[in-house]
Protein backbone atom coordinates (compact mmCIF):
# COMPACT_ATOMS: atom_id res chain seq x y z
CA UNK A 1 0.00 0.00 0.00
CA UNK A 2 1.62 3.30 -1.04
CA UNK A 3 1.63 6.40 1.18
CA UNK A 4 -1.06 8.18 -0.82
CA UNK A 5 -3.48 5.26 -0.56
CA UNK A 6 -2.78 4.93 3.16
CA UNK A 7 -3.45 8.62 3.76
CA UNK A 8 -6.71 8.41 1.84
CA UNK A 9 -7.77 5.46 3.98
CA UNK A 10 -6.91 7.27 7.22
CA UNK A 11 -8.67 10.43 6.12
CA UNK A 12 -11.92 8.53 5.64
CA UNK A 13 -11.86 7.34 9.25
CA UNK A 14 -11.13 10.87 10.47
CA UNK A 15 -14.26 12.38 8.92
CA UNK A 16 -17.97 11.67 9.21
CA UNK A 17 -19.76 9.94 12.08
CA UNK A 18 -18.87 6.28 12.55
CA UNK A 19 -21.66 5.34 15.04
CA UNK A 20 -24.21 6.69 12.56
CA UNK A 21 -22.56 4.84 9.69
CA UNK A 22 -22.76 1.62 11.74
CA UNK A 23 -26.42 2.28 12.59
CA UNK A 24 -27.22 2.91 8.94
CA UNK A 25 -25.61 -0.43 8.05
CA UNK A 26 -27.42 -2.38 10.81
CA UNK A 27 -30.79 -0.83 10.02
CA UNK A 28 -30.32 -1.53 6.32
CA UNK A 29 -29.05 -5.06 6.98
CA UNK A 30 -31.92 -6.26 9.19
CA UNK A 31 -34.52 -4.50 7.04
CA UNK A 32 -33.28 -6.26 3.92
CA UNK A 33 -33.30 -9.55 5.79
CA UNK A 34 -37.06 -9.35 6.34
CA UNK A 35 -37.71 -7.64 3.00
CA UNK A 36 -36.83 -10.76 1.03
CA UNK A 37 -37.75 -13.41 3.63
CA UNK A 38 -40.66 -14.71 1.54
CA UNK A 39 -38.14 -15.92 -1.06
CA UNK A 40 -36.19 -18.31 1.21
CA UNK A 41 -39.48 -19.47 2.73
CA UNK A 42 -41.10 -19.75 -0.69
CA UNK A 43 -40.55 -23.48 -1.13
CA UNK A 44 -42.19 -24.30 2.21
CA UNK A 45 -45.03 -21.81 1.73
CA UNK A 46 -45.67 -23.10 -1.79
CA UNK A 47 -45.84 -26.69 -0.57
CA UNK A 48 -48.43 -25.84 2.09
CA UNK A 49 -50.56 -23.60 -0.12
CA UNK A 50 -50.07 -25.41 -3.45
CA UNK A 51 -48.83 -22.38 -5.40
CA UNK A 52 -48.03 -22.34 -9.13
CA UNK A 53 -44.69 -21.13 -10.48
CA UNK A 54 -46.27 -17.80 -11.44
CA UNK A 55 -47.83 -17.38 -7.99
CA UNK A 56 -44.48 -18.08 -6.34
CA UNK A 57 -42.84 -15.51 -8.60
CA UNK A 58 -45.45 -12.87 -7.79
CA UNK A 59 -45.29 -13.63 -4.06
CA UNK A 60 -41.54 -13.00 -3.83
CA UNK A 61 -41.74 -10.04 -6.23
CA UNK A 62 -44.50 -8.15 -4.35
CA UNK A 63 -42.22 -6.86 -1.54
CA UNK A 64 -39.81 -5.62 -4.19
CA UNK A 65 -42.48 -3.60 -5.97
CA UNK A 66 -43.98 -2.25 -2.74
CA UNK A 67 -40.52 -1.30 -1.51
CA UNK A 68 -39.83 0.46 -4.80
CA UNK A 69 -42.74 2.88 -4.50
CA UNK A 70 -42.41 3.33 -0.75
CA UNK A 71 -38.86 4.54 -1.30
CA UNK A 72 -40.32 7.67 -2.83
CA UNK A 73 -42.37 8.25 0.31
CA UNK A 74 -39.32 7.63 2.48
CA UNK A 75 -37.27 9.98 0.33
CA UNK A 76 -39.76 12.79 1.00
CA UNK A 77 -39.89 12.03 4.73
CA UNK A 78 -36.11 11.99 4.99
CA UNK A 79 -35.96 15.62 3.89
CA UNK A 80 -39.04 16.72 5.84
CA UNK A 81 -38.48 15.06 9.23
CA UNK A 82 -34.84 13.93 8.76
CA UNK A 83 -33.43 10.42 8.31
CA UNK A 84 -33.30 9.25 11.93
CA UNK A 85 -36.97 9.86 12.72
CA UNK A 86 -38.04 8.41 9.36
CA UNK A 87 -36.05 5.25 10.09
CA UNK A 88 -37.64 4.90 13.53
CA UNK A 89 -41.14 5.11 12.07
CA UNK A 90 -40.31 2.58 9.36
CA UNK A 91 -38.84 0.08 11.82
CA UNK A 92 -41.95 0.25 14.02
CA UNK A 93 -44.20 -0.41 11.01
CA UNK A 94 -42.09 -3.41 9.95
CA UNK A 95 -42.11 -4.91 13.45
CA UNK A 96 -45.90 -4.53 13.70
CA UNK A 97 -46.26 -6.16 10.27
CA UNK A 98 -44.15 -9.13 11.32
CA UNK A 99 -46.18 -9.49 14.53
CA UNK A 100 -49.37 -9.63 12.43
CA UNK A 101 -47.82 -12.22 10.11
CA UNK A 102 -46.69 -14.30 13.07
CA UNK A 103 -50.03 -14.28 14.89
CA UNK A 104 -52.45 -13.90 11.96
CA UNK A 105 -53.89 -16.14 9.23
CA UNK A 106 -51.61 -16.66 6.25
CA UNK A 107 -53.40 -19.68 4.82
CA UNK A 108 -54.81 -17.55 1.99
CA UNK A 109 -52.61 -16.46 -0.91
CA UNK A 110 -53.99 -12.92 -0.87
CA UNK A 111 -52.86 -12.50 2.74
CA UNK A 112 -49.33 -13.36 1.66
CA UNK A 113 -49.52 -10.60 -0.94
CA UNK A 114 -50.71 -8.18 1.75
CA UNK A 115 -47.75 -9.21 3.90
CA UNK A 116 -45.46 -8.72 0.93
CA UNK A 117 -46.77 -5.19 0.50
CA UNK A 118 -46.17 -4.42 4.19
CA UNK A 119 -42.65 -5.81 3.99
CA UNK A 120 -42.04 -3.23 1.28
CA UNK A 121 -41.53 -0.74 4.15
CA UNK A 122 -38.41 -2.71 5.06
CA UNK A 123 -37.18 -2.49 1.47
CA UNK A 124 -37.71 1.26 1.57
CA UNK A 125 -35.02 1.46 4.28
CA UNK A 126 -32.62 2.06 1.41
CA UNK A 127 -33.98 5.62 1.03
CA UNK A 128 -33.31 6.29 4.71
CA UNK A 129 -30.04 4.53 5.51
CA UNK A 130 -28.08 5.98 2.60
CA UNK A 131 -28.90 9.68 3.21
CA UNK A 132 -28.37 9.10 6.95
CA UNK A 133 -24.78 8.08 6.18
CA UNK A 134 -24.16 10.18 3.07
CA UNK A 135 -24.80 13.57 4.67
CA UNK A 136 -21.89 13.08 7.08
CA UNK A 137 -19.24 12.60 4.36
CA UNK A 138 -17.48 14.84 1.78
CA UNK A 139 -17.62 14.12 -1.98
CA UNK A 140 -14.32 12.24 -2.16
CA UNK A 141 -15.58 9.66 0.37
CA UNK A 142 -19.14 9.18 -0.85
CA UNK A 143 -18.34 5.91 -2.57
CA UNK A 144 -16.79 4.37 0.55
CA UNK A 145 -19.45 5.68 2.96
CA UNK A 146 -22.40 4.62 0.84
CA UNK A 147 -20.69 1.35 0.01
CA UNK A 148 -20.36 0.49 3.71
CA UNK A 149 -23.93 1.54 4.51
CA UNK A 150 -25.17 -0.20 1.38
CA UNK A 151 -23.43 -3.44 2.39
CA UNK A 152 -26.61 -3.97 4.39
CA UNK A 153 -27.64 -5.87 1.27
CA UNK A 154 -26.04 -8.78 3.12
CA UNK A 155 -29.24 -9.07 5.13
CA UNK A 156 -30.71 -10.91 2.18
CA UNK A 157 -28.08 -13.59 2.70
CA UNK A 158 -29.03 -13.99 6.36
CA UNK A 159 -32.61 -14.59 5.28
CA UNK A 160 -31.43 -17.29 2.86
CA UNK A 161 -29.25 -18.96 5.51
CA UNK A 162 -31.57 -18.97 8.50
CA UNK A 163 -35.17 -18.74 7.26
CA UNK A 164 -35.43 -22.21 5.62
CA UNK A 165 -33.86 -23.98 8.63
CA UNK A 166 -35.95 -22.09 11.17
CA UNK A 167 -39.02 -22.75 9.04
CA UNK A 168 -38.41 -26.50 9.19
CA UNK A 169 -37.72 -26.39 12.93
CA UNK A 170 -40.55 -24.15 14.09
CA UNK A 171 -42.88 -23.75 11.10
CA UNK A 172 -42.48 -21.08 8.45
CA UNK A 173 -45.05 -18.71 10.00
CA UNK A 174 -43.14 -18.62 13.30
CA UNK A 175 -40.08 -17.34 11.44
CA UNK A 176 -41.77 -13.93 11.29
CA UNK A 177 -42.00 -13.88 15.08
CA UNK A 178 -38.38 -14.96 15.51
CA UNK A 179 -37.28 -12.14 13.20
CA UNK A 180 -38.66 -9.62 15.69
CA UNK A 181 -35.82 -10.40 18.12
CA UNK A 182 -32.87 -9.04 16.08
CA UNK A 183 -35.03 -6.24 14.68
CA UNK A 184 -35.86 -4.96 18.17
CA UNK A 185 -32.20 -5.08 19.24
CA UNK A 186 -31.13 -3.04 16.22
CA UNK A 187 -34.03 -0.63 16.84
CA UNK A 188 -32.68 0.11 20.34
CA UNK A 189 -29.12 0.60 19.02
CA UNK A 190 -30.44 2.88 16.26
CA UNK A 191 -32.31 5.10 18.72
CA UNK A 192 -29.26 5.34 20.99
CA UNK A 193 -26.48 6.04 18.49
CA UNK A 194 -27.78 7.28 15.11
CA UNK A 195 -27.55 11.04 14.56
CA UNK A 196 -28.70 13.33 11.77
CA UNK A 197 -25.98 15.37 10.05
CA UNK A 198 -26.02 19.04 11.13
CA UNK A 199 -25.77 20.43 7.59
CA UNK A 200 -28.79 18.68 6.09
CA UNK A 201 -30.43 20.59 3.21
CA UNK A 202 -33.70 22.38 3.89
CA UNK A 203 -36.89 20.54 2.96
CA UNK A 204 -38.47 21.43 -0.37
CA UNK A 205 -42.06 21.33 -1.56
CA UNK A 206 -43.36 18.30 -3.46
CA UNK A 207 -43.40 20.38 -6.64
CA UNK A 208 -39.73 21.21 -6.13
CA UNK A 209 -38.94 17.56 -5.61
CA UNK A 210 -40.63 16.61 -8.85
CA UNK A 211 -38.45 19.12 -10.68
CA UNK A 212 -35.60 16.62 -10.49
CA UNK A 213 -37.50 14.36 -12.89
CA UNK A 214 -37.09 17.03 -15.55
CA UNK A 215 -33.37 16.33 -15.48
CA UNK A 216 -32.48 13.55 -17.91
CA UNK A 217 -29.57 12.46 -15.70
CA UNK A 218 -32.08 11.43 -13.03
CA UNK A 219 -33.70 9.04 -15.52
CA UNK A 220 -30.33 7.63 -16.54
CA UNK A 221 -29.47 6.86 -12.94
CA UNK A 222 -32.87 5.27 -12.45
CA UNK A 223 -32.30 2.98 -15.42
CA UNK A 224 -28.73 2.10 -14.45
CA UNK A 225 -29.80 1.15 -10.94
CA UNK A 226 -32.84 -0.78 -12.13
CA UNK A 227 -30.35 -3.18 -13.71
CA UNK A 228 -27.70 -3.40 -10.97
CA UNK A 229 -29.89 -3.42 -7.88
CA UNK A 230 -32.86 -4.88 -9.74
CA UNK A 231 -30.73 -7.84 -10.71
CA UNK A 232 -29.36 -8.21 -7.20
CA UNK A 233 -32.70 -8.03 -5.36
CA UNK A 234 -34.56 -10.07 -7.97
CA UNK A 235 -32.03 -12.90 -7.74
CA UNK A 236 -31.85 -12.71 -3.95
CA UNK A 237 -35.61 -13.21 -3.80
CA UNK A 238 -35.80 -15.93 -6.45
CA UNK A 239 -32.73 -18.16 -6.23
CA UNK A 240 -33.94 -20.38 -3.39
CA UNK A 241 -37.01 -21.29 -5.43
CA UNK A 242 -34.85 -21.60 -8.57
CA UNK A 243 -32.36 -24.04 -7.02
CA UNK A 244 -35.20 -26.10 -5.59
CA UNK A 245 -37.12 -26.22 -8.87
CA UNK A 246 -34.20 -26.55 -11.27
CA UNK A 247 -31.97 -28.96 -9.33
CA UNK A 248 -34.32 -30.52 -6.76
CA UNK A 249 -32.32 -29.18 -3.81
CA UNK A 250 -33.93 -29.15 -0.37
CA UNK A 251 -35.13 -25.75 0.92
CA UNK A 252 -32.21 -25.57 3.36
CA UNK A 253 -29.54 -26.47 0.77
CA UNK A 254 -31.12 -24.11 -1.76
CA UNK A 255 -31.00 -21.41 0.89
CA UNK A 256 -27.29 -22.01 1.49
CA UNK A 257 -26.58 -21.84 -2.23
CA UNK A 258 -28.56 -18.61 -2.46
CA UNK A 259 -26.71 -17.15 0.52
CA UNK A 260 -23.36 -17.81 -1.18
CA UNK A 261 -24.51 -15.82 -4.20
CA UNK A 262 -26.03 -13.01 -2.15
CA UNK A 263 -23.03 -12.64 0.15
CA UNK A 264 -20.83 -12.18 -2.90
CA UNK A 265 -22.95 -9.29 -4.15
CA UNK A 266 -23.28 -7.73 -0.71
CA UNK A 267 -19.66 -7.83 0.33
CA UNK A 268 -18.39 -6.19 -2.85
CA UNK A 269 -20.78 -3.24 -2.68
CA UNK A 270 -18.30 -1.26 -0.53
CA UNK A 271 -15.58 -2.35 -2.96
CA UNK A 272 -17.68 -0.95 -5.80
CA UNK A 273 -17.80 2.39 -4.02
CA UNK A 274 -14.10 2.35 -3.19
CA UNK A 275 -13.13 1.33 -6.73
CA UNK A 276 -15.29 4.13 -8.07
CA UNK A 277 -13.60 6.63 -5.74
CA UNK A 278 -10.23 5.48 -7.09
CA UNK A 279 -10.85 4.84 -10.81
CA UNK A 280 -14.17 6.57 -11.49
CA UNK A 281 -17.76 5.43 -11.27
CA UNK A 282 -18.32 5.31 -15.03
CA UNK A 283 -15.44 2.94 -15.73
CA UNK A 284 -16.40 0.70 -12.81
CA UNK A 285 -20.05 0.56 -13.84
CA UNK A 286 -19.20 -0.21 -17.46
CA UNK A 287 -17.18 -3.26 -16.44
CA UNK A 288 -19.96 -4.56 -14.19
CA UNK A 289 -22.56 -4.51 -16.97
CA UNK A 290 -20.34 -6.54 -19.28
CA UNK A 291 -19.54 -9.19 -16.67
CA UNK A 292 -23.15 -9.43 -15.44
CA UNK A 293 -24.54 -9.86 -18.95
CA UNK A 294 -22.11 -12.66 -19.81
CA UNK A 295 -22.71 -14.50 -16.51
CA UNK A 296 -26.50 -14.27 -16.84
CA UNK A 297 -26.40 -15.67 -20.37
CA UNK A 298 -24.28 -18.59 -19.14
CA UNK A 299 -26.70 -19.22 -16.26
CA UNK A 300 -29.71 -19.02 -18.57
CA UNK A 301 -28.76 -22.26 -20.32
CA UNK A 302 -29.55 -24.26 -17.17
CA UNK A 303 -26.14 -25.70 -16.33
CA UNK A 304 -26.07 -29.43 -15.57
CA UNK A 305 -24.40 -28.97 -12.20
CA UNK A 306 -25.94 -26.96 -9.37
CA UNK A 307 -22.41 -25.97 -8.34
CA UNK A 308 -21.80 -24.63 -11.84
CA UNK A 309 -24.97 -22.56 -11.54
CA UNK A 310 -23.82 -21.23 -8.18
CA UNK A 311 -20.53 -20.15 -9.76
CA UNK A 312 -22.35 -18.34 -12.58
CA UNK A 313 -24.66 -16.55 -10.14
CA UNK A 314 -21.78 -15.66 -7.80
CA UNK A 315 -20.03 -13.95 -10.72
CA UNK A 316 -23.31 -12.22 -11.62
CA UNK A 317 -23.80 -11.00 -8.06
CA UNK A 318 -20.19 -9.83 -7.77
CA UNK A 319 -20.72 -7.69 -10.83
CA UNK A 320 -24.13 -6.37 -9.78
CA UNK A 321 -22.97 -5.65 -6.22
CA UNK A 322 -20.00 -3.69 -7.53
CA UNK A 323 -22.36 -1.83 -9.85
CA UNK A 324 -24.63 -0.88 -6.95
CA UNK A 325 -21.69 0.77 -5.22
CA UNK A 326 -20.64 2.50 -8.44
CA UNK A 327 -24.06 4.04 -9.10
CA UNK A 328 -24.14 5.56 -5.64
CA UNK A 329 -20.68 6.94 -5.97
CA UNK A 330 -21.99 8.95 -8.92
CA UNK A 331 -25.44 10.02 -7.68
CA UNK A 332 -24.23 12.24 -4.78
CA UNK A 333 -21.81 14.01 -7.13
CA UNK A 334 -24.59 14.96 -9.53
CA UNK A 335 -27.42 15.53 -7.06
CA UNK A 336 -25.74 16.54 -3.80
CA UNK A 337 -28.56 18.88 -2.71
CA UNK A 338 -31.28 16.43 -3.75
CA UNK A 339 -29.70 13.26 -2.33
CA UNK A 340 -32.77 12.44 -0.23
CA UNK A 341 -35.27 12.45 -3.06
CA UNK A 342 -32.76 11.00 -5.54
CA UNK A 343 -32.04 8.09 -3.22
CA UNK A 344 -35.78 7.45 -3.11
CA UNK A 345 -36.31 7.80 -6.86
CA UNK A 346 -33.25 5.79 -7.91
CA UNK A 347 -34.00 3.21 -5.24
CA UNK A 348 -37.56 2.94 -6.54
CA UNK A 349 -36.23 2.12 -9.98
CA UNK A 350 -34.01 -0.56 -8.47
CA UNK A 351 -36.99 -2.13 -6.75
CA UNK A 352 -39.02 -2.09 -9.95
CA UNK A 353 -36.14 -3.85 -11.72
CA UNK A 354 -36.14 -6.50 -8.98
CA UNK A 355 -39.90 -6.96 -9.25
CA UNK A 356 -39.61 -7.40 -13.00
CA UNK A 357 -36.85 -10.00 -12.76
CA UNK A 358 -38.45 -12.03 -9.94
CA UNK A 359 -41.91 -12.07 -11.49
CA UNK A 360 -40.63 -12.70 -15.03
CA UNK A 361 -38.69 -15.76 -13.87
CA UNK A 362 -41.87 -17.24 -12.43
CA UNK A 363 -43.87 -16.56 -15.57
CA UNK A 364 -41.02 -17.79 -17.78
CA UNK A 365 -40.96 -21.09 -15.90
CA UNK A 366 -44.73 -21.53 -16.02
CA UNK A 367 -45.20 -20.59 -19.68
CA UNK A 368 -42.08 -22.09 -21.28
CA UNK A 369 -41.04 -24.67 -18.69
CA UNK A 370 -37.64 -22.99 -18.41
CA UNK A 371 -36.08 -19.94 -16.73
CA UNK A 372 -33.93 -19.15 -19.77
CA UNK A 373 -36.14 -16.48 -21.30
CA UNK A 374 -36.29 -14.50 -18.04
CA UNK A 375 -32.52 -14.54 -17.50
CA UNK A 376 -31.71 -13.75 -21.14
CA UNK A 377 -33.96 -10.69 -21.29
CA UNK A 378 -32.33 -9.27 -18.17
CA UNK A 379 -28.87 -9.89 -19.63
CA UNK A 380 -30.01 -7.86 -22.62
CA UNK A 381 -31.05 -5.02 -20.32
CA UNK A 382 -27.51 -4.97 -18.89
CA UNK A 383 -26.11 -4.48 -22.38
CA UNK A 384 -28.62 -1.71 -23.09
CA UNK A 385 -27.48 -0.02 -19.87
CA UNK A 386 -23.87 -0.29 -21.05
CA UNK A 387 -24.79 1.44 -24.32
CA UNK A 388 -26.61 4.17 -22.40
CA UNK A 389 -23.64 4.76 -20.12
CA UNK A 390 -21.34 4.99 -23.13
CA UNK A 391 -23.66 7.63 -24.60
CA UNK A 392 -23.57 9.94 -21.56
CA UNK A 393 -20.08 9.48 -20.16
CA UNK A 394 -18.40 12.22 -22.24
CA UNK A 395 -21.01 14.80 -21.26
CA UNK A 396 -20.83 13.82 -17.60
CA UNK A 397 -17.04 14.04 -17.50
CA UNK A 398 -17.00 17.48 -19.11
CA UNK A 399 -19.84 19.06 -17.09
CA UNK A 400 -20.75 18.17 -13.48
CA UNK A 401 -18.08 15.47 -13.33
CA UNK A 402 -15.20 17.65 -14.49
CA UNK A 403 -12.24 18.34 -12.21
CA UNK A 404 -13.39 21.95 -11.95
CA UNK A 405 -16.74 20.88 -10.46
CA UNK A 406 -15.80 18.05 -8.10
CA UNK A 407 -12.80 16.52 -6.36
CA UNK A 408 -14.21 13.03 -6.93
CA UNK A 409 -13.29 10.83 -9.89
CA UNK A 410 -16.13 10.33 -12.36
N, C-alpha and C positions, 0 to 999 in steps of 0.2 A: 504494500500500500504506500503510495508516494505521499509526500508531505501535504500537497494540495488536497488530495482526497481525504486525508486524515483531518485536516482543518475543517473541511466542509462537513464531515461527519460530526465533529465536536460542536460546530456552530449550530447544527440542528438541535442538539440536546441542550443548548444554552438559551434557546428561544422558545416561545410558546408556553403551553401549560400542560405538563405531562399527566397530572391526575385527570384532567378533562379528556385528554387524548385516550387514556386508558378506559375511562367511562364510556366514551363514544364507541370504542371497540367492543366493550362488554355488552353494551346495550344493543349494538348492531348484531353481535354474534348470537346472543340468545334469541333476539327477535327473528333472525333468519332461521334459527333452528326450528321454531314453531311455525314459521311461515310455510315451510315446505314439508312439514311432518306428514301430511296426507300422502305424499309420494312414497316414502319408506313403508308406511302402513297400508299402502294401496293393495298389495297382494292379499293381505289378511281381510281387509274390508271387502274387497271384491269377492272373495270366497264366501263370506257370510251373506252378502247382499246379492250375489249372482250378477255382477255388473258385466256389460259388454266392453270390448276394447275401447270403443268411442266414449262410453260413460266413464271409464277409468281415466282416459285422456282429459276429459272435461273436468273431472273431479280434481285432478292434480293441477290443472291449468287455472281454475277459478281463483285461487288465492293470488296467482300471479297477475291476473287481470285486475282484481280488486285492489291489490297493492299498487298497481300502476296508476290508477286514477286517484287513489287516496294520497299518493305522493304530491299531487298538485295541492291538495288541501293542506297537507303538512308543510309544503313549501310556503304557502301563504301564512300559516300560523307561526312558522319559524321567524318570519320578519315582523309579525304583529305582536306576538307575546314572547318572543325569543326561543332559542332552541331548547334550553333546559326544561322550561315549563311545558313546552309542546311534547317533549319526550316523556315527561311524567304522565301526562294525560293519556298518551298512546299506550304506555305500559299498563296502566290501570284497565283500559278497555280490553287489551289482549288478555290480561289475567282473568277478567270477568268472562270473556268469551270461552276461555279454556275451562273455567269452572262450569259453565253451562254445558259444554260438550261432555265433560266428565260425568255430570249428574243428570243430563237430559236424555232424550230419546233420539238416537241416531240410526234407528232401524230403517228409516225412509231415506231414499236417495236425495230428495230435495232438501232434507235437513243437513246433509253433508255439504251441499252447495251453499247453504246459508252459512255453515261453519267456515267454509272456504272463503266466503266474502268477508266474514269477520276477521279471519286470519290475515286478510289483506292489510289490516292496520299494522301488523307486525312487519310486513314487507315494506310499508311506507316509512319505516324507521330510517331507511336510507336517506330520506330528505331531511332528517333531523340530525343524525349522527355526523354526517359529513360537514354541514355548516357549523355545527358545534365545535368540531376540530379545526376546520379550515380558517375560521375567523381569528384564530390565535397565531397564525403563521404567515411569514412574508412570502412573496411570490416565488423566490428561489427554493423554498422548501414545501411548496404545495403538493408536489408529487409524492414526497416521502410521507407527509402528514396524512394526506388523504389515502395513501396506500395502506398505512398502518390502520387507520380507522376502518377503511374498506375491507381489511382482511377479516372483518366480521363475517364475510361470506362463508368462513369456515364453519359457521353454525349449521349450515346445510349438511356438512359432513357428520356432525354430531347426531343429527336427526337420522341419517342413514345408518350410523353405527349402532345407536342405542334403541331407536324406536322399534325395529322388528323384533329384537330380543325381548324387550320389555313387553311388547304386545303378546308374544307367545307365553311369557311368564305370568302376566297379570290380566291379559285381555286387552285388545287394542284400544278400547274406550278409556280404560284406566290410565293409559299413557298420557292423556291430556291432563289428568289430575297430577301425575308425577312431574310433569313439565312445570307445574306451578312452583315447585320448590326452588330450582335454580333461578327462575324468573324473579321470584320475590327477593332472593339474596342480592341479585344484581340491581333490583329496584332500590334497595336500601343503600347500596354503595353509590349508585347514581345520585340519589338525593344528597348524600353526604359530601361527595367530592367533585361532582361536575359543576363547572362555572361558565357563565356566558362571557364572551370576550367584551372588554369595555368599549371597543371602537366599532360596535356593530352598526351597520347602516340604518338610517331611519326607515320606518315602514312606509310603503307607498300604497296608493289606492289600487283597487283591482284593475282599473282601466290602465294605470301606469304599468302594472305587471304584464298585462296583455300586450303592451307595446313591444316587449321583447320578441314576440312571435312575428313581428314585422321584419326582424333581422334574419336574413337567410342563414347566417352562421348558426343560429339557434336550431334551425331545422336540420342542418348538417350534423350537429352534435347529437341530436335526437336519433337520427338514422344510424350514426356510427355506434351509438351505445345500444340501440335496439338489437344490433348484431352481436356485440361483445357480451354484454350482460344478458341479453335475451337468450343467447346460446348457453351461457353458464347456468342461468336459473332454470331454463327449460330442460336442460339435461339433468340438473340436480334433482328436479321433481320427477323425471321420467325414467331414469336409468334403473332403479330398483325393479320397476314393472318390466322394463325392457329385458334385463338379464333373466328374470323369472320366465318371461314368455318366450324369449329367443333361445335360451340355453337350458331351461328347466331347472335353474338354480333355486334353492330354498330361499324364503324371504330373508333369512338372516345372512346367508352367503351373498345374495344379491345386494343386500345392504352394505356389506363389507366392500364388495367390488365398487359400488357406487361411491362409498366414502373415499376410496383410494383416488377416484377420478376427481371428486369434489375438493379434497384436500389439496391436490395439485393446483387446481385453479385458484383456490383461496390463498395459499401460501405465496404464490408469485404475484398477487396483486400489489403488495408493497414494492416488489422488485420492478413491476411495471412502472410504478411511479418514480422510483429511484432511477431506473434506466432512462426514463423520459426527462428527468431533471438533468441527466448527464449528456445524453445524445439527442434529445429532442423528442417531443411527443409524436410528431408526424412520422418520423422514421420508425419509431418503435411500433406504432399502430399499423403501419404498412406491413411490417414483417408479420405481425400477429394474424392479419387477415389471410395472408398467403398460407401460413402454416395451418390455420384452422380449416380453411377450405379443403386443402389436400387431405388432412386427417379425417374430416367428415365424409369425404367421398370414399376413402378407404373403408371406414366403418359402415357405410351404407350398403356395401356388398354382402353384409352378414357373414363375417369371418367364421371359419369352422370352429376355431378355438375361442372359448370365453376369455381366456387370458390374452389372446391376440386382440379381442375387442376392447378389453380393459386398456391395453397399451395404446390403441388408437384413440380412445376417449381421454386418456391421460394427456396425450399430446394435444388433443383438441382443447382440453380445459387449461393446460399450461398457456396455450396461445390466447384463449379468451380471457383468462385471468390477468395476463399481462396487458391485454388490450383494455380491460376495465381500468387498470391503473393509469394507462396512457391517456385515455379520454379525460379523466379527471385531473390530469396534470395540465391539460390544455384549457378546460372550461374556466377555471378561476382566472387564467390570464386574460381571456377574452371578455368575461362577464364578472369581473371582481365585485362590482357594486350590486349585481343582481344574482349573487351566488345562491341565495336562498331559493328564489323562484326557479333559477336555472337547474339547481339540483333536483327540484321537484319535477320540472318538465322533462329533463333528460332522463331522470329516473323512471318517469312514467313510460317513456318510450322503451326503456329497457324491459320494464315489466310486460308491456304489450308484445315485445319480441319473444319473451319467455312464454307467454300465453299462446302465441301462435305456434311456436315449436312444439310445446307439450301437447296441445290439442291436435295439431296436424299429425303427430306421430301416432296418436290413437286412431284417428280417422284413416290414416294411411294403412295401418295394420288391419283395420276392419274391412276396408274397401278392397285393398289389393292383396291382403294376406302377408304383406311385407312392410318393413319400416323404411325401405330404401328410398321411396319417393319423398318422404318427409325429410330425411337427412340430406338428400341431394339438393332439394330446393333451398334449404338453409345454407348449404355450401355455396350455392349460386349467389345468395344474398351477400355473403362475405366478399365475393369477388366484385360485386356491384359496389359495395362499400369501399373497396380498394380503388376502384376507378373514380369514385366520388372524391376520395381523399387526394388522389393524384391531380384532380381538376382544381382543387382549392388551395393546395399547399403553397404555390407561388404567391398568391394573393395574401395568404395569411402571414407568410414570412416577410413580406414587404410592407405590411400595414401594422396591425396590432401586435404581431409577433416579431417585429424588427427589433434590433438591438437598441434603437433609440426609444422604444416604447416599453420594453421590459428587460429585466436582468435575467429572466428565465430563458432556457433554450426551447425553441419551438420546432 
